[in-house]
Every structure is written in structure tokens, then in C-alpha cells.
Amino acid sequence: MQRFVDDVLAVTKESVKTFTYESLNNTVRLINGVSALLLTLLPGKANILAGIQGWELTPTFRGPRFPRWMENGVSSFNQFIHELSVDSDLSSLEYSSGEEAEEYEEDRDEYEEYPQPPSSQSSGASGTTFTNYGGHQTGWILVSIRFLLGIPFRLFQLVFSGVSKRRVISGYQHPSQPHSPNRVPSLKDQIIHRATDKRRGVIEDLHLAMEIFIEAVFDVIHKAIHILISPSEAFGTLFGLFSSHERRVLVDNEVEDASVSSAPTDSNTSFRSSLNTDARTCQDVITELGYPYEAIHVITADGYVLLLERIPRRDARKAVYLQHGTFDSSMGWVSNGVVGSPAFAAYDQGFDVFLGNIRGLVSREHVNKNISSREYWKYSINEYGTEDIPALIEKIHQVKTAELRLRKLDIEEESNDDQLYKLCAICHSLGGASMLMYVVTRRIEANPHRLSRLVLLSPAGFHHDSNLIFSVMEHVLFLLGPILSRIFPAFYIPTRFFRMLFNKLARDLQNLPAVGGLVQTLVGYVAGGDSSNWVGVLGLPHYNMNDMPGVSFGVALHLAQLKRARRFRMFDHGSAYANMKLYGSPEPLDLGEHYGLIDIPVDLVAGQRDTVIRPSMVKRHYKLMKDAGVDVSYNEFEYAHLDFTFSHREELLSYVMSRLLLLEPNSKNHQVNQRVLRSRRKGQLSVSG
């Protein structure tokens, strides 16, 4: 009877699984098909979709892309099951003979004798996997068969977990200690610390959730039927559980203490990591590629806590500061890896690299831990240029001066006014406008700006030549500003759940080509037809459940003011009295009229496909600077707005690096160092004589 019931339950369970999976798959196909139909009806999509590839400007013929589970060689559910069962499946290896363990250690030592370059360290685990693939292919097949055949036994263990625990504890020591001397390390131990993109999309999560739910429901049904068919055995089991309750609790506590003290790596696996979102940071990307990393926390004059990240080259006399734009972070400068990222390219050219992060994170980092959301987001572009960037650059100056003086103590002969290093700034979009505001205001205040050159990629500031969508936004902000500012102090995703959902949907947009193409086209419409890879940008890890960059309502209103005024000026507070108090005039300070104060070379770069900040607006900067006598250059590339940071553009990267290499260490400092060296040599000769 029991066997007949098990067969019926097994057939029913598989039928339910098949029906559920096919229903979900058909729903996904329907959504993708409707998206494809809508995509064919939308006009002007060809130019916008050209940027979704990210590498070339014109579409090329390419073969169909395999699903991610085929590329990885294993489906998401099988990967999940493997991660849960890898310890138990390989438990026999923990008690293998000493000779087998020694052979494994010898093989691993022989493999590790050959050092890996920095760019290949992140793939060390995968390299080991492929090295051992040929020898263990048969073993993995046997392990898979063994696991499938062991599923009924595992379900039985779940029913009578107490009995199972007693048998394990009385028979031998608990085998979950990862640092046991006889335990052979597995691949899971090697990659548990890896900070890679292991995101699952919403569709994959639904598949997995349905699998687990169906298994749980039929497991409960199986237990209930087993109790009804064999009540005596069930009551006997319950009696045994109650009789040994106190002893089991005591032993479980001892085992738990031992596992916590001996398995620190497993404690890092939390509920957040089980959600399989991509929460990598800039530090994760930099260190995974083998580059050094340093984090410096900077506090502004108004109490905001900023993160200044660094790829340190401490003895370098040339430094570069990279400033991101709207809805971006320092991740944008390293997201293309070693080959296509400006930060790594500058470091490889001998620069000390600093990555600035201005205010505007959902985490609301501030010295006042109880600051309200309305107070935190109460700022405009003014605070970027007069608070954030000054604090970040002054911190760079303090760090570089201290390090160079520590390494070259004889530099004390130099004047205190001399700067021991050259600092160049590379800025994108709103970061460029903030940097121009910083330089002009520092010159007006007669304070040093510490910079030697500016490279501005599609800088903001002038916006009157824009598309219809931006014009509509401008009027909405002016008409409904007093109301919207009370409801929406900033533009961001407010809750952790929806940020997690957004992070996962970004994966689905890449797996469903028609849906991704539809989103790419719609976002491109909002951006005025800009062909940037919007779908790829939405998948960047700084949009995660823990944090994300946002934009305050004051910044959006300031941009609307710039568009309406047709001038690059500071924030208009709405009254002559408020402006007079801050700027000394009834009107806000016009920064374009003060471009003559810029005393360093400026390189302006525009994108011919950029409809967010059109080339005509970048040329407006160029004309004002040229008329004011600034040493300025202008160049155009066939790029969209986000191609300057997100997409790999070899031509642009070469141009930016060529502008950086125009910097030379301070010639006066170099002459002083030469004099110091010559005096040292003369002193050594006189002593020896």
C-alpha cells in the first residue's frame, strides 16, 4: 500500500511541476512576444537599439545568444541544489585516506606554483575547474546519479530529523567542519569569498520558488499519508523524539558552538546573499582584478560623509581625479574591466587614481545619524561644486602631500606654495558642470583649486538646446515644484524590496531580448532618442537592494533653471533677497561670464549621438572659454551620452590618456630634487676623501 501511494504521489507531483513550469514559460513567451509586437510598431527604434550592443556603433550579424544556464553549463535550480548538497555529496571525501589527501595537496601545490597575472586572478577558480574537468567528469556524473537516487532518503531524513541527528552524533563527529585536516577542499570553498555577479532574475526565482513550494507541499502530504497508513510507527517515532529531547538539545548546542568557531567562512552566507542579487562595490571590482584599493571617508563642511576611493600609487607625482555624473557612482569608471575602464588605464600609465563619490546615496551618509530624508536631500548643484568637490580635492591634497614628503624628506627646501604633484580631473556630465563651478568659485575666493588640467566628457551646464521631453519636464518642475518637493524630496527607489526587484529585473531584461529592446527604446525616447546602452546601465551593481545613487529635487530644479535661463549659473533661490544674501547680487552668479578666471588647460569632448547634452551645448562652453582666453580644446566622437563611461570605446580612451600624458611633474620640484641628489653625492665624496 505504501509503495502504491508513493508512486501516485510521485506521478502527481511531476505532473503538477510540468503544468506549472509550462504555464510560467508560456506566460514569459507571451510577454516577450507582445513586447516584440510593440517594438515593431515604435518609430525611430533602429538608432536607439544600436547602442544596446555596447561595443560597436552599427549592428552586426551575430549568432543567437545561448541562455545563461546553457553558457554556465548548469541551470539555476541545479546550481542551487548543488550548493545545498555539495557538502553532503562530498562528505565521503572528508574521510578519505591520508594518501588521497596528500595526492590532492600535491596536485594543488603544483598548480599554485605558477603565479597568475592580476587580470586572471578572478578566474582562478574556473581555471582549476577546467584543469580537473577531464579527470573528474565521470565522478561528477556518478555524484549526480547518486544525488538523484538519494532524494527519497533525504525526504525521509526531513520527516524524522531528530532520529537522524541522534544517529549522526552517536556514530561519528559532525562532518560540517570545513577546516578539518582530513577534508579535501571543494570548489565551493574556493569561491565562497568571490564577489561576482551571481544574480538570478525574477523569472529564475519564480522557477526556483515553484520547485521548492511543490516539493514542500507534497512532502507534507507524504508525511500525512504515512502517519495514516502506519500510525504505530509514527507514534513510536514521536515517543522517541520526546524521550530524548533534552539530550538532543544539549548535543545540538555543542555542535552549533563547534561549527561557529571552526567555520567562519560559512557565517558570511546570510539571508541577503541567498537572494542572489548583485551588490558588488567598486572595491570588489578593483580588488578582483588584482589592483590595490584604498577607501577614504571625507566629511564636508555641512556634514555629509563622502567616499573617496583610490587605486593608490603613492610615490607617483601625477594623480587623476575622476568624477561621475547623475545617477552614477565611481562604479562607472571601472565597470568595463581592465581593458576599457579609464581608471585602470590611468593607473597603468603611472597615475595615482582617485574616484570621487558626491552626495546623493539612498543610505544617507551624514554625521547626523538622525537626519531626516527631507533635510538630507535639500541641496542643488551648488553643493556639488562648493561643498563636495572642495572637500574631496583638499583630502587628495593632504594625502598626496603627506605621502610625498614622507618619501622625499629633502623636499623641505621647496616653497610652501609649490604643489608636489600634478592633479588632472576627468569628469562626465553633471560632474563636469560641478567641476567648472568648483574652479570658478575657488578662483573668485582666491583659494587654490589644486588642478593642473580638466578633461570634461559631455559636460552639463547649458541645456536650452534639448528635446521635447526635457522641455515638458522643465514646465512640470516649475509649475508643480512646491508640491512635488514636499512629496518627492529626491528621485530614487525608496524601499529595499523594490530595489531588489529592480536589481533582478535588470537580469531579466538581458535574458528576454524583446522586453529588453522595448525598455531600451522607451528609455531612449525619454532621453530624446539617445542610443546609450540603457539596459546595460540599469544592470550596474550600484543599483542594488542596499544602496543606489539618487538625484535630489533641488538638483532637478536647478537643471530646469539652467534650461530656462539659457545660461550656466548657480541656483536661483527664488527671491532677490535670498540671492543677494548668498551671491551679493539679485541674480545668481553667472559662471559662464567668469570663465576668464580658469587658468588651466581644458579639454572638452562631445558626442555626436548624444541627445542628453548635445554637441551644440558643449560648443557653448568652448566658445565662452575661447573668447575668455582659456587654453581650451574641443573634440567630437560618434558616441551617445553614456558611451563616455559605460561602453568600451578604444578611440575615446586613447584620446583621454593622451591628454593626461600632457601632464609633467613639477619642473621646479624636479630641479630641486636633482640639486639635493648632487649635494648628497658631493657630501659622500668629501667624507670618503
PyMOL commands that set and color helices and strands:
alter all, ss='L'
color gray80, all
select helices_A, chain A and resi 2-41+45-52+68-72+76-89+91-94+98-112+118-131+133-149+151-159+161-171+187-191+202-229+231-243+245-262+266-268+271-274+282-288+330-333+337-340+342-348+373-376+381-407+409-413+430-444+468-487+496-511+513-526+534-538+553-565+576-583+592-597+615-627+641-644+650-660+667-688
alter helices_A, ss='H'
color red, helices_A
select strands_A, chain A and resi 294-299+305-311+318-323+352-357+422-428+453-457+490-491+551-552+602-607+632-637
alter strands_A, ss='S'
color yellow, strands_A
deselect
rebuild
show_as cartoon
